[in-house]
Amino acid sequence: MNVDAYIAEFPESVQSLLTLIRETIKTAAPESEEVISYGMPAYKLQGVLVYFAGCKNHVGLYPTASGIEAFKQELSGYKSSKGSVQFPLDEPLPLELITKIVQFRVAKNLEKAQTKKRG
């Protein structure tokens, strides 16, 4: 399965949200590799940056614990857990915030890769 096939499994209203998230991630991390991992679209650059998924009542974004922690304040209006945040289907997606989270994750992964090279 690829990301196009994944998105196609959802109702049209959800497809449009998933496509928006996908485009936002690809714009924020153009060098990332798009894959399916754990049954969800994922983006990798020196490790996993972020996953996203469609659900019955929300779209989930999974930017790992560091991505949630760094944007805890901005995400406070959404249901979230240690490594995920839920965006309700009936609200506009916070695309600027998603962009910032993805860019943060890119910086974190590149930083970690540089540290590994030196170590």
C-alpha positions in Angstrom: 0.0 0.0 0.0 1.1 3.6 -0.7 -0.1 6.9 0.7 -2.4 7.5 -2.2 -4.1 4.2 -1.6 -4.3 4.9 2.2 -6.0 8.2 1.6 -8.4 6.7 -0.9 -9.8 4.4 1.8 -11.5 7.4 3.5 -14.7 9.3 2.8 -14.1 12.4 0.5 -14.3 14.9 3.4 -11.6 13.1 5.3 -9.5 12.5 2.1 -9.3 16.3 1.7 -8.0 16.8 5.2 -5.5 13.9 4.9 -4.3 15.4 1.5 -3.9 18.8 3.2 -1.8 17.3 5.9 0.3 15.3 3.4 1.0 18.4 1.3 1.8 20.5 4.4 4.3 17.8 5.6 5.9 17.5 2.2 6.3 21.3 1.9 7.8 21.5 5.4 10.2 18.6 4.8 10.7 18.3 1.1 13.7 16.0 1.5 11.8 13.5 3.6 10.9 10.0 2.3 7.2 9.1 2.3 6.5 5.6 3.4 3.7 3.5 5.1 4.8 2.5 8.6 2.6 0.9 11.2 -0.2 1.1 8.6 0.0 4.9 8.5 1.7 7.4 6.2 5.1 8.4 7.7 7.8 10.7 6.7 11.5 9.9 7.3 14.6 12.0 7.3 17.4 10.6 9.4 14.7 8.6 11.2 10.9 9.1 11.4 9.8 12.7 11.5 6.0 12.3 11.8 3.1 10.0 11.0 -0.5 10.9 10.3 -3.7 8.9 10.2 -7.4 9.2 9.5 -9.8 8.1 12.2 -13.6 8.1 12.6 -13.9 11.5 14.3 -10.5 13.1 13.9 -7.2 13.2 11.9 -4.3 12.1 14.0 -0.8 13.6 13.8 2.0 11.6 15.5 5.2 13.8 15.8 6.7 11.7 18.6 6.9 12.9 22.2 9.4 15.7 21.4 7.1 17.2 18.8 4.2 17.3 21.2 6.2 18.6 24.1 7.8 21.4 22.2 4.4 22.7 21.1 2.4 21.9 24.2 1.1 25.4 24.5 -0.1 25.7 20.9 -1.7 22.2 21.1 -3.5 22.8 24.3 -6.8 23.3 22.5 -6.6 19.8 21.0 -6.9 16.3 22.6 -3.3 15.0 22.7 -1.2 12.4 24.4 2.6 11.8 24.8 3.2 11.4 21.1 0.0 12.3 19.3 -2.6 15.0 18.7 -6.1 14.8 17.4 -7.6 17.4 15.0 -11.4 17.1 14.8 -12.9 16.5 11.4 -15.2 19.5 11.7 -12.6 22.1 12.4 -10.0 23.8 10.1 -6.6 22.1 10.3 -3.9 24.3 12.0 -1.6 24.0 8.9 0.9 26.6 10.2 1.3 24.8 13.4 1.7 21.4 11.6 4.4 23.1 9.5 6.2 24.3 12.6 6.0 20.9 14.2 7.4 19.1 11.1 10.2 21.7 10.8 11.0 21.2 14.4 11.2 17.4 13.9 13.5 17.9 10.9 15.8 20.0 12.9 15.8 17.5 15.8 16.6 14.5 13.5 19.3 16.4 11.7 20.8 17.5 15.0 20.7 13.9 16.3 22.4 12.7 13.1 25.2 15.3 13.4 25.8 14.3 17.0 26.0 10.6 16.0 28.5 11.4 13.3 30.7 13.3 15.8 30.3 10.6 18.5 
